[in-house]
Amino acid sequence: MTATHAAEFRFECSYADKLYAVLLPEAGSDPGDKSRVSLMHDDSSVTVHVEAEDVSSLRASLNMWLRLVNVCKEIQEL
């Protein structure tokens, strides 16, 4: 895969370790072979970096990852 498009989001939160632990298993199972994701974290943030061959693949991956982060946030706030 030759990535021509990329996006990166950094989420700062008090539960960064938990968020990273929840997202990490999904990083190896990103559907399709047109995109890839890498996760990085420290004590206060998680960074999601997505690369894709084309804009539509980037959008699809971002939709999935942003949805996952949002669900984690909602669960954490319960």
Secondary structure, DSSP 4 states (H G I P E B T S, - for coil): ----EEEEEEEE-TTHHHHHHHHHHHHTT-SSSSEEEEEEE-SSEEEEEEEESSHHHHHHHHHHHHHHHHHHHHHHT-
